[in-house]
Amino acid sequence: LFTTIKLNWAEYLSGKTIEIKYLDNTIIPYTINPFIKSDIPIEIKNMGLSHKGNLYIVIEIEQPDILLWNNFSLEKRENVLNTLNALFCHEN
C-alpha cells in the first residue's frame, strides 16, 4: 500500500505527527521526523493489505504560495532567504 502525505516547509523543518486512516478505518499514528528525506518512502512493516506486506508513505513538500511571497516586503523576503541559506547552504 502507498499513501502520500503533504508537508509544508514549517512541518518539514519541525516534524509532524500524522494520522493515517487504514483500510478498516482504524487510525495509525506516525511521527515524521524533521528534515525527512522526501525522495525515499517511509516503510511501515506489516501494514499492507490485510496487515501483510508493508505500507509506504511518500512525502511531498508543498511549495510556498507565489502570491503570498509577492506580498512580502523586500526586507521580509531577505530575512526568509537568509534563514533558508543558513539552513541549506554548506560553505567550507
C-alpha positions, 0 to 999 in steps of 0.5 A: 500500500502507498499513501502520500502525505503533504508537508509544508516547509514549517512541518518539514523543518519541525516534524509532524505527527500524522494520522493515517486512516487504514483500510478498516478505518482504524487510525495509525499514528506516525511521527515524521521526523524533521528534515525527512528525506522526501525522495525515499518512502517511509516503510511501515512493516506489516501494514499492507493489505490485510496487515501483510506486506508493508505500507509506504508513505511518500512525502511531498513538500508543498511549495510556498504560495507565489502570491503570498511571497509577492506580498512580502516586503523586500526586507521580509523576503531577505530575512526568509532567504537568509534563514533558508541559506543558513539552513541549506547552504554548506560553505567550507 
